[in-house]
Amino acid sequence: MKKLLIALAMTTAAFAGPAAAAPKLKIGATVYGLNAEFMQIWTSALKQHPAVKSGDVEVTIFDGRYDALVQQEQFNTMITQKYDAIIFVPMDVEAGAAPVQAAHDAKIPVVGSNARVNSDLLTAYVGSNDVEAGELEGKAVLDKMGCKGNLVIIEGPIGQSGQIQRLEGNQKALKACPNVKVLEQQTANWSRAEAQKLMENWLTAHKGQINGVIGQNDEMALGAIEAIKAAGLNDKDFAIAGIDGVTDAINAVKTGDMASILQDANAQAQGSLDIAIKAVRPDYQPQSPIWKQYPSMGWADGTAKNYLVPWTPITTGNAEQLLEARSKL
């Protein structure tokens, strides 16, 4: 009888095996669009997160195709398929609220990243202060203009938080230079090609009158530069600034063609994923190195509502270092 009990115990232990590993988390990220480099960097950084590379987390990227309705359908898909958490880079600050509500009702945590949505139901937001960036780029343009002359503003998609908040920052900078006139202000939807067409039209309509260009992202500032060069003008005679620190912009800063500020897509993406995992696994500790890189963000045990990644002005002194870091993503 004793031998039988021992045999049964050994058999039970063999079937039990080692402690079961935690199930792989399924996390989705819907981003407003993947046509331009910045969001391509953001998604690449998300896939490079240590928890993804180790296989603990499976990440699926959804291209919102610059359409709030498309993003809403992507939320519906993730809710139906019972994703563990969602990371949201919204196209529209207002329209994004409805899908966040739907995920909340399904008890799926949503972490906002890069762009804001008008909802109190987000687990947290991981991004940067766009008002500050708009003011910094505005000041860069106005300083080069000597606080006099005329400029144009190329805006992001109307209704996206980046467009709204960067414009607020642009206007704060302009208050310090009351003699500067804004000749034109129009959206180019974060697009280099659209910005080039706008600038071509403005150079014709205001021949010899434009001294500065505020592009609310680098792609649009670079489009303006292409239009200026195509018109046979010297872009260095203009004060031009953008935001994001995409590769072409960093190189343009090196050659003195424009000013730019780095928006750290790597920190935004990986920070968002750490927060999303924490929302599902309360004992989780962050694995991304970005928390040591930016100690001012403060992990706060993953319970804070806002995590703001600092801006880094791009200079001829740090451009090569930034390009080297970019090559590793």
GUDREN-387298 format. One line per 10 residues: number of its first residue (from 1); their letters; for each residue x, y, z of N, C-alpha, C. Coordinates in steps of 0.001 Angstrom, whole numbers, plus 500000, padded with zeros to 6 digits. Layout:
! GUDREN-387298
NUM = a = X:Y:Z:X:Y:Z:X:Y:Z ~ ... $
! end
This chain:
! GUDREN-387298
1 = mkkllialam = 500837:498788:500000:500000:500000:500000:500863:501251:500000 ~ 501931:501176:500829:502845:502321:500908:503497:502596:499560 ~ 503911:501495:498869:504536:501642:497547:503569:502240:496539 ~ 502291:501868:496658:501270:502393:495742:501075:503890:495943 ~ 501052:504349:497198:500892:505781:497496:502068:506593:496966 ~ 503274:506028:497123:504473:506717:496624:504408:506838:495102 ~ 504001:505760:494457:503902:505765:492992:502888:506776:492515 ~ 501737:506856:493212:500709:507827:492850:501207:509255:493024 ~ 501937:509493:494102:502477:510841:494364:503450:511248:493276 ~ 504298:510291:492858:505272:510594:491804:504579:510872:490480 $
11 = ttaafagpaa = 503520:510117:490203:502775:510316:488952:502099:511677:488944 ~ 501496:512046:490085:500829:513349:490199:501822:514478:490002 ~ 503008:514351:490600:504037:515386:490470:504492:515518:489027 ~ 504601:514377:488339:505042:514414:486943:504052:515149:486067 ~ 502752:514918:486340:501724:515605:485544:501667:517098:485877 ~ 501917:517425:487158:501841:518840:487565:502942:519642:486907 ~ 504150:519047:486847:505275:519729:486207:505651:521001:486925 ~ 506506:521848:486328:506902:523114:486934:505735:524089:486966 ~ 505880:525128:487787:504824:526158:487883:504559:526756:486503 ~ 503284:526876:486164:502925:527382:484838:503381:528819:484660 $
21 = aapklkigat = 503934:529123:483494:504372:530492:483211:503155:531376:482983 ~ 503324:532663:483240:502226:533610:483011:501882:533601:481521 ~ 500588:533622:481204:500206:533599:479784:500702:534838:479054 ~ 501015:534654:477778:501473:535787:476964:500364:536828:476853 ~ 500721:538091:477050:499745:539169:476928:499576:539552:475462 ~ 498344:539871:475100:498042:540325:473740:497655:541799:473815 ~ 498524:542656:473301:498306:544102:473379:498288:544688:471971 ~ 497286:545503:471696:497168:546143:470391:497489:547625:470471 ~ 497993:548166:469389:498267:549600:469302:497664:550135:468014 ~ 496695:551035:468138:496159:551692:466952:496745:553090:466866 $
31 = vyglnaefmq = 497429:553369:465754:498097:554656:465561:497424:555392:464403 ~ 497461:556714:464443:496673:557490:463476:497065:557244:462026 ~ 498333:556913:461765:498756:556656:460388:500226:556325:460323 ~ 500607:555541:459314:501984:555053:459223:502721:555531:457976 ~ 502216:556574:457325:502862:557037:456095:504179:557760:456344 ~ 504292:558439:457477:505465:559278:457734:506427:558607:458712 ~ 507641:559117:458746:508709:558457:459490:508461:558419:460990 ~ 507886:559473:461574:507796:559520:463034:507035:558321:463589 ~ 505834:558035:463044:505073:556912:463568:505702:555578:463188 ~ 506487:555549:462125:507231:554343:461790:508295:554077:462856 $
41 = iwtsalkqhp = 508943:555150:463323:509921:555018:464410:509214:554559:465683 ~ 508060:555146:465961:507293:554814:467165:506939:553326:467174 ~ 506413:552818:466056:506009:551406:466012:507218:550475:466073 ~ 508311:550874:465443:509531:550065:465512:510027:549974:466949 ~ 509974:551101:467661:510415:551119:469061:509531:550220:469920 ~ 508237:550204:469640:507316:549357:470399:507697:547882:470241 ~ 508036:547508:469020:508402:546114:468754:509753:545741:469365 ~ 510580:546768:469684:511892:546515:470276:511839:546460:471803 ~ 510665:546637:472380:510533:546601:473840:510993:545243:474364 ~ 511724:545207:475492:512238:543926:476013:511154:542863:476227 $
51 = avksgdvevt = 509958:543266:476665:508897:542291:476916:508373:541683:475620 ~ 508467:542418:474523:508062:541900:473216:509143:540970:472679 ~ 510390:541390:472793:511489:540589:472264:511649:539263:473010 ~ 511287:539267:474303:511389:538035:475091:510217:537090:474845 ~ 509163:537589:474197:507991:536763:473935:506924:536831:475008 ~ 507124:537642:476038:506116:537765:477102:504872:538512:476622 ~ 505059:539375:475633:503961:540192:475112:503928:540078:473594 ~ 502737:539900:473066:502530:539927:471617:501866:541260:471267 ~ 502514:542040:470414:501999:543357:470042:501515:543328:468600 ~ 500325:543872:468385:499781:544024:467035:499585:545506:466754 $
61 = ifdgrydalv = 500127:545970:465634:500006:547376:465239:498870:547512:464231 ~ 497986:548475:464471:496893:548771:463549:497120:550161:462944 ~ 497130:550253:461622:497301:551521:460914:495941:552215:460812 ~ 495779:553340:461494:494508:554071:461481:494218:554801:460190 ~ 495197:554874:459305:495031:555468:457973:494455:556891:458044 ~ 494825:557609:459090:494444:559027:459242:492928:559215:459241 ~ 492233:558260:459858:490775:558270:459846:490274:557808:461211 ~ 489563:558682:461921:489063:558355:463255:488085:557187:463223 ~ 487301:557057:462153:486352:555952:462044:487063:554609:461873 ~ 488164:554624:461145:488961:553407:460994:489488:552971:462356 $
71 = qqeqfntmit = 489961:553927:463144:490472:553590:464474:489362:553030:465369 ~ 488160:553571:465235:487043:553058:466029:486761:551595:465684 ~ 486818:551251:464398:486616:549865:463981:487742:548970:464510 ~ 488948:549518:464567:490067:548733:465094:489872:548450:466579 ~ 489338:549419:467311:488984:549183:468714:487966:548051:468815 ~ 486946:548095:467959:485919:547056:467986:486525:545669:467768 ~ 487476:545600:466849:488161:544327:466588:488909:543848:467823 ~ 489649:544750:468458:490429:544362:469640:489535:543974:470810 ~ 488397:544647:470934:487450:544304:472008:486854:542924:471753 ~ 486436:542672:470511:485846:541374:470154:486845:540243:470367 $
81 = qkydaiifvp = 488102:540506:470016:489133:539474:470139:489758:539419:471529 ~ 489204:540202:472461:489601:540170:473876:491092:540443:474090 ~ 491571:541532:473490:492939:541965:473769:493043:542324:475246 ~ 494247:542160:475796:494452:542455:477218:494541:543954:477494 ~ 495091:544707:476546:495215:546161:476704:495379:546788:475326 ~ 495127:548095:475268:495203:548833:474004:496032:550095:474218 ~ 496912:550369:473264:497642:551643:473233:497052:552464:472091 ~ 496764:553725:472375:495979:554542:471440:496725:555824:471083 ~ 497028:555978:469791:497569:557239:469267:496480:557815:468360 ~ 495616:558671:468895:494377:559045:468198:494561:560063:467079 $
91 = mdveagaapv = 493690:559947:466092:493646:560902:464993:492926:562183:465404 ~ 491911:562038:466265:491071:563185:466610:490833:563223:468113 ~ 491047:564396:468693:490966:564545:470147:489562:564281:470675 ~ 488536:564586:469886:487150:564383:470330:486613:563024:469905 ~ 486806:562677:468634:486245:561425:468114:486851:560197:468782 ~ 488043:560343:469334:488693:559209:469990:488065:558811:471304 ~ 487189:559650:471856:486608:559365:473169:485668:558157:473141 ~ 484904:557997:472064:483923:556909:471984:484570:555521:472033 ~ 485607:555247:471243:486232:553925:471354:486890:553676:472709 ~ 487419:554732:473333:487981:554557:474676:486880:554123:475648 $
101 = qaahdakipv = 485701:554738:475517:484556:554359:476359:484173:552895:476124 ~ 484174:552481:474863:483809:551094:474545:484794:550103:475165 ~ 486083:550421:475090:487098:549542:475697:486943:549519:477215 ~ 486680:550676:477792:486472:550769:479241:485292:549894:479669 ~ 484211:549944:478905:483030:549136:479210:483347:547642:479121 ~ 484298:547292:478244:484712:545891:478095:485823:545515:479070 ~ 486141:546466:479971:487189:546257:480993:488565:546009:480382 ~ 488850:546682:479279:490175:546635:478654:490857:547983:478883 ~ 492007:548007:479573:492689:549286:479825:493228:549889:478533 ~ 493144:551222:478447:493650:551949:477278:494687:552974:477748 $
111 = vgsnarvnsd = 495862:552927:477126:496929:553884:477416:497079:554811:476214 ~ 496966:556109:476438:497165:557077:475370:498645:557336:475165 ~ 499026:557589:473927:500427:557868:473629:500540:558877:472496 ~ 501488:559782:472621:501856:560744:471577:500819:561828:471325 ~ 499560:561460:471133:498508:562437:470865:497389:562270:471890 ~ 496768:563367:472244:495755:563371:473304:494368:562997:472788 ~ 493547:562485:473713:492135:562241:473445:491356:562815:474623 ~ 490209:563364:474346:489409:564009:475388:488590:562956:476142 ~ 489271:562239:477044:488625:561200:477834:489331:561067:479170 ~ 488554:560909:480224:489100:560678:481556:489271:559194:481845 $
121 = lltayvgsnd = 488965:558345:480868:488958:556904:481095:490280:556230:480736 ~ 491248:557002:480223:492554:556424:479933:493230:555981:481229 ~ 493926:554851:481152:494745:554425:482285:495822:555463:482562 ~ 496450:555952:481496:497491:556983:481600:497772:557526:480209 ~ 498520:558619:480177:498990:559190:478911:500504:559263:478955 ~ 501155:558786:477882:502611:558860:477759:502931:559618:476479 ~ 503427:560823:476612:503717:561642:475437:504606:562810:475816 ~ 504450:563907:475118:505247:565102:475394:504336:566322:475391 ~ 504820:567412:475946:504031:568641:476065:504073:569408:474746 ~ 503004:569311:473955:502995:569919:472626:502908:571443:472669 $
131 = veagelegka = 502324:572006:473718:502304:573462:473847:503737:573987:473977 ~ 504508:573289:474787:505918:573666:474973:506683:573585:473660 ~ 506446:572516:472884:507138:572359:471606:506765:573463:470638 ~ 505462:573804:470572:505026:574870:469683:505659:576198:470027 ~ 505817:576447:471317:506453:577693:471733:507944:577691:471410 ~ 508603:576552:471610:510038:576449:471325:510328:576656:469839 ~ 509532:576010:468961:509796:576172:467532:509445:577582:467074 ~ 508366:578144:467642:508003:579515:467299:509105:580487:467663 ~ 509675:580285:468847:510761:581164:469303:511990:581029:468407 ~ 512281:579799:467952:513436:579586:467072:513274:580377:465772 $
141 = vldkmgckgn = 512071:580354:465202:511802:581097:463967:511866:582601:464216 ~ 511222:583051:465266:511163:584489:465557:512526:585058:465917 ~ 513339:584279:466610:514692:584749:466949:515519:584965:465688 ~ 515412:584040:464729:516174:584192:463483:515651:585362:462661 ~ 514340:585629:462776:513738:586759:462062:514029:588096:462744 ~ 514595:588032:463942:514835:589278:464668:513542:589911:465153 ~ 512528:589099:465323:511219:589548:465834:510560:590580:464915 ~ 510822:590436:463603:510182:591343:462649:509993:590616:461317 ~ 508994:591088:460554:508742:590497:459247:507451:589697:459221 ~ 507373:588777:458260:506155:587998:458032:506461:586501:458033 $
151 = lviiegpigq = 505515:585734:458523:505708:584283:458501:504413:583566:458132 ~ 504563:582265:457881:503408:581401:457608:503453:580238:458586 ~ 502283:579682:458891:502189:578542:459803:501543:577376:459062 ~ 502239:576250:459023:501701:575038:458408:501275:574111:459536 ~ 499970:573882:459618:499406:573148:460745:499247:571657:460472 ~ 499136:570896:461563:498801:569491:461484:497321:569310:461209 ~ 496833:568058:461198:495414:567805:460920:494517:568543:461917 ~ 493570:569299:461433:492701:570073:462303:491904:569134:463214 ~ 492001:569378:464497:491289:568552:465464:492151:567524:466158 ~ 493396:567329:465673:494292:566445:466399:494974:567260:467490 $
161 = sgqiqrlegn = 495272:566630:468604:495795:567372:469754:497119:568060:469444 ~ 497945:567436:468597:499217:568068:468240:499005:569398:467551 ~ 498044:569446:466627:497729:570700:465921:497195:571743:466899 ~ 496289:571339:467768:495666:572269:468711:496693:572838:469691 ~ 497485:571957:470287:498397:572400:471339:499648:573078:470784 ~ 500149:572610:469644:501317:573276:469071:500954:574675:468576 ~ 499728:574826:468062:499286:576162:467651:499207:577085:468864 ~ 498732:576553:469986:498700:577350:471214:500103:577822:471578 ~ 501081:576917:471442:502468:577290:471719:503012:578284:470708 ~ 502682:578086:469427:503082:579046:468380:502586:580446:468736 $
171 = qkalkacpnv = 501323:580523:469144:500716:581818:469451:501325:582453:470697 ~ 501732:581637:471647:502415:582164:472838:503735:582825:472438 ~ 504460:582177:471536:505724:582756:471065:505483:584042:470298 ~ 504435:584060:469482:504133:585244:468665:503757:586461:469511 ~ 503220:586248:470703:502841:587372:471564:504043:588227:471943 ~ 505218:587611:471948:506435:588351:472293:506930:589198:471125 ~ 506358:588996:469935:506773:589737:468743:505532:590315:468047 ~ 504922:591342:468626:503662:591867:468082:503771:592457:466678 ~ 504990:592754:466233:505158:593342:464904:505283:592302:463794 ~ 505334:591043:464169:505403:589973:463169:503997:589643:462695 $
181 = kvleqqtanw = 503827:589548:461381:502516:589274:460798:502451:587844:460274 ~ 501350:587152:460581:501112:585816:460035:500344:585983:458726 ~ 501011:585707:457611:500394:585899:456293:499434:584767:455935 ~ 499773:583551:456315:498941:582389:455974:499015:581376:457111 ~ 497951:580604:457269:497890:579567:458306:496923:578497:457816 ~ 497457:577310:457523:496611:576264:456928:497191:574886:457219 ~ 496332:573870:457216:496806:572516:457483:497437:571882:456245 ~ 498455:571052:456510:498997:570167:455479:498991:568723:455979 ~ 498252:568487:457079:497973:567110:457537:499220:566275:457814 ~ 500237:566913:458368:501519:566252:458697:502264:565791:457444 $
191 = sraeaqklme = 501837:566197:456249:502373:565653:454992:503404:566572:454355 ~ 504537:566021:453979:505582:566789:453296:505099:567264:451926 ~ 504420:566373:451200:503939:566715:449860:502888:567824:449909 ~ 501947:567732:450850:500924:568770:450972:501535:570102:451372 ~ 502509:570055:452250:503162:571292:452684:503926:571944:451540 ~ 504541:571126:450696:505265:571668:449551:504315:572431:448625 ~ 503147:571846:448378:502168:572523:447512:501678:573831:448128 ~ 501407:573791:449447:500979:575016:450123:502027:576111:449984 ~ 503271:575735:450244:504350:576727:450224:504565:577280:448820 ~ 504430:576420:447816:504549:576896:446430:503513:577983:446151 $
201 = nwltahkgqi = 502282:577746:446590:501217:578730:446389:501491:580018:447151 ~ 501959:579876:448375:502196:581060:449214:503366:581892:448685 ~ 504388:581231:448156:505534:581968:447608:505102:582801:446393 ~ 504128:582291:445674:503594:583044:444523:502687:584177:444981 ~ 501822:583863:445941:500856:584869:446410:501504:585992:447211 ~ 502614:585680:447867:503286:586670:448726:504762:586782:448322 ~ 504958:587034:447058:506323:587032:446500:507224:588001:447257 ~ 508325:587468:447770:509319:588290:448451:508907:588774:449831 ~ 507772:588304:450334:507277:588820:451616:507417:587842:452781 ~ 507639:586574:452498:507697:585569:453571:509121:585459:454116 $
211 = ngvigqndem = 509233:585647:455423:510542:585567:456077:510711:584312:456927 ~ 509610:583752:457376:509703:582605:458268:508610:581580:458034 ~ 508906:580321:458416:507949:579219:458275:507935:578417:459575 ~ 506761:578355:460190:506572:577456:461334:505833:576226:460825 ~ 506536:575104:460804:505908:573833:460427:505631:573059:461704 ~ 504402:572671:461925:504083:572018:463195:504619:570590:463297 ~ 505199:570090:462216:506064:568912:462327:507177:569041:461293 ~ 508164:568167:461395:509321:568245:460497:508955:567979:459047 ~ 508073:567014:458817:507718:566672:457441:507220:567914:456694 ~ 506391:568712:457344:505834:569894:456687:506886:570991:456538 $
221 = algaieaika = 507758:571134:457520:508853:572101:457393:509772:571710:456229 ~ 510035:570416:456093:510874:569937:454988:510190:570137:453643 ~ 508860:569980:453607:508124:570255:452379:508238:571712:451974 ~ 508205:572607:452971:508369:574042:452690:509754:574322:452120 ~ 510765:573662:452667:512132:573847:452167:512235:573406:450715 ~ 511599:572288:450380:511639:571808:448990:510982:572812:448044 ~ 509879:573419:448495:509207:574418:447659:510078:575654:447464 ~ 510752:576060:448524:511629:577235:448452:512765:576986:447461 ~ 513368:575809:447566:514472:575482:446656:513984:575372:445215 ~ 512810:574778:445031:512252:574631:443678:511953:575978:443044 $
231 = aglndkdfai = 511693:576983:443877:511423:578338:443372:512705:579110:443078 ~ 513849:578448:443248:515129:579091:442971:515592:580017:444079 ~ 515036:579849:445282:515395:580692:446419:516332:579933:447357 ~ 517026:580668:448196:517938:580077:449174:517178:579861:450480 ~ 516998:578602:450871:516213:578336:452081:516866:578902:453339 ~ 518182:579124:453275:518864:579686:454445:518513:581155:454661 ~ 517860:581783:453669:517395:583162:453839:516073:583209:454621 ~ 515491:582030:454889:514241:581936:455623:514509:581365:457025 ~ 513682:581739:457966:513719:581122:459295:512683:580001:459289 ~ 513136:578747:459450:512250:577582:459313:512451:576650:460505 $
241 = agidgvtdai = 511353:576173:461058:511453:575215:462169:510361:574171:462076 ~ 510676:572997:462599:509709:571907:462698:509828:571233:464045 ~ 509121:570133:464188:509103:569363:465437:509121:567882:465089 ~ 509870:567096:465816:509885:565623:465814:511293:565060:465785 ~ 512189:565669:464985:513521:565109:464872:513568:563887:463977 ~ 512827:563915:462842:512959:562821:461877:514334:562927:461217 ~ 514751:561870:460560:516135:561786:460066:516498:562942:459134 ~ 515646:563247:458164:515954:564335:457234:516050:565683:457948 ~ 515266:565848:459000:515301:567108:459743:516602:567237:460533 ~ 517047:566143:461121:518324:566190:461852:519449:566577:460898 $
251 = navktgdmas = 519432:565988:459708:520462:566337:458713:520324:567786:458261 ~ 519083:568291:458175:518864:569687:457779:519325:570649:458866 ~ 519224:570244:460124:519768:571071:461215:521288:571130:461084 ~ 521901:570003:460753:523367:569960:460597:523848:570940:459539 ~ 523061:571104:458470:523470:571983:457366:522930:573404:457508 ~ 522228:573675:458612:521738:575030:458872:520503:575419:458103 ~ 519753:574421:457596:518569:574725:456802:517319:574963:457653 ~ 517314:574426:458878:516125:574566:459716:516480:574301:461177 ~ 515525:574558:462038:515632:574186:463449:514618:573080:463720 ~ 514902:572229:464693:513956:571181:465052:514165:570764:466504 $
261 = ilqdanaqaq = 513139:570070:467026:513163:569572:468399:512830:568093:468350 ~ 513625:567287:469030:513385:565848:469035:512207:565495:469933 ~ 511223:564819:469343:510164:564172:470104:510545:562692:470158 ~ 510810:562189:471349:511388:560858:471472:510318:559775:471313 ~ 510166:559301:470081:509177:558268:469781:509486:556974:470527 ~ 510760:556662:470684:511166:555456:471386:510662:555470:472830 ~ 510876:556593:473516:510450:556695:474918:508931:556678:475036 ~ 508240:557355:474123:506785:557374:474168:506201:555971:473974 ~ 506707:555245:472982:506171:553920:472670:506481:552920:473773 ~ 507747:552859:474169:508123:551857:475164:507557:552193:476542 $
271 = gsldiaikav = 507469:553477:476864:506844:553864:478124:505379:553473:478149 ~ 504695:553658:477029:503278:553288:476929:503075:551796:477144 ~ 503971:550993:476582:503820:549546:476733:504064:549115:478176 ~ 505059:549708:478835:505282:549397:480245:504032:549689:481078 ~ 503402:550832:480811:502189:551207:481553:501046:550242:481230 ~ 500919:549846:479968:499854:548923:479566:500023:547564:480243 ~ 501256:547080:480308:501498:545793:480979:501171:545905:482464 ~ 501585:547005:483072:501320:547235:484493:499818:547249:484785 ~ 499027:547768:483848:497577:547829:484036:496953:546442:484080 ~ 497632:545468:483472:497119:544098:483436:497758:543239:484526 $
281 = rpdyqpqspi = 499037:543487:484780:499774:542729:485794:500262:543690:486878 ~ 499546:543796:487977:499854:544802:489005:501251:544692:489615 ~ 501859:543498:489579:503195:543347:490172:504316:543602:489162 ~ 503966:544033:487962:504963:544234:486893:505893:545406:487210 ~ 507169:545225:486900:508154:546299:486994:508644:546649:485593 ~ 508864:547935:485299:509193:548340:483917:510481:547705:483420 ~ 510468:547322:482152:511642:546692:481548:512373:547608:480571 ~ 511706:548648:480082:512358:549537:479121:513414:550397:479809 ~ 514548:550641:479153:515585:551509:479734:515229:552987:479739 ~ 514086:553356:479152:513769:554788:479017:513538:555460:480367 $
291 = wkqypsmgwa = 513162:554685:481389:512904:555286:482711:514194:555764:483360 ~ 515296:555083:483045:516603:555550:483533:517111:556699:482669 ~ 516773:556659:481383:517188:557731:480474:516538:559052:480855 ~ 515261:558987:481268:514521:560199:481639:513988:560071:483072 ~ 514861:560198:484070:514412:560030:485458:513351:561047:485879 ~ 513286:562184:485178:512284:563199:485529:510862:562707:485266 ~ 510706:561685:484409:509374:561136:484145:508803:560466:485386 ~ 509652:559747:486112:509214:559100:487338:508222:557977:487097 ~ 508616:556745:487363:507750:555587:487139:506503:555639:488020 ~ 506666:556070:489275:505529:556204:490212:504706:554924:490284 $
301 = dgtaknylvp = 505407:553790:490227:504767:552469:490290:503716:552285:489193 ~ 503869:553025:488097:502961:552866:486965:501561:553368:487209 ~ 501371:554213:488229:500025:554640:488606:499732:556109:488296 ~ 500712:556843:487778:500463:558252:487448:499553:558348:486228 ~ 498910:559486:486074:498016:559697:484931:498746:560271:483719 ~ 499827:561000:483960:500561:561631:482865:502052:561380:482998 ~ 502649:560908:481923:504087:560704:481850:504594:561517:480660 ~ 505323:562598:480939:505748:563503:479875:507226:563312:479558 ~ 507487:562907:478326:508863:562728:477849:509423:564100:477487 ~ 510595:564476:478016:511149:565806:477723:511511:565970:476245 $
311 = wtpittgnae = 511450:567206:475777:511910:567553:474432:513420:567739:474443 ~ 514055:567452:473308:515492:567670:473159:515741:568552:471940 ~ 516120:569815:472134:516456:570655:470976:517612:570029:470197 ~ 517489:569984:468876:518537:569401:468038:519529:570494:467665 ~ 520799:570190:467829:521860:571153:467541:522925:570485:466668 ~ 523826:571279:466151:524936:570699:465388:525820:569848:466306 ~ 525744:570115:467598:526557:569369:468559:526009:567985:468885 ~ 524688:567807:468856:524138:566493:469224:523532:565729:468046 ~ 523571:566318:466857:522916:565701:465700:523465:564311:465380 ~ 524782:564162:465378:525379:562862:465034:525001:561796:466056 $
321 = qllearskl = 524982:562174:467311:524609:561235:468365:523158:560772:468195 ~ 522280:561710:467846:520875:561368:467636:520700:560460:466420 ~ 521472:560718:465372:521396:559871:464174:521891:558465:464466 ~ 522913:558356:465289:523448:557038:465655:522398:556255:466458 ~ 521730:556933:467388:520681:556274:468172:519533:555847:467261 ~ 519222:556670:466275:518137:556360:465341:518451:555086:464549 ~ 519701:554904:464190:520078:553751:463356:519875:552430:464071 ~ 519735:552464:465386:519587:551232:466163:518126:550795:466313 ~ 517211:551646:465879:515786:551314:466004:515312:550475:464817 $
! end
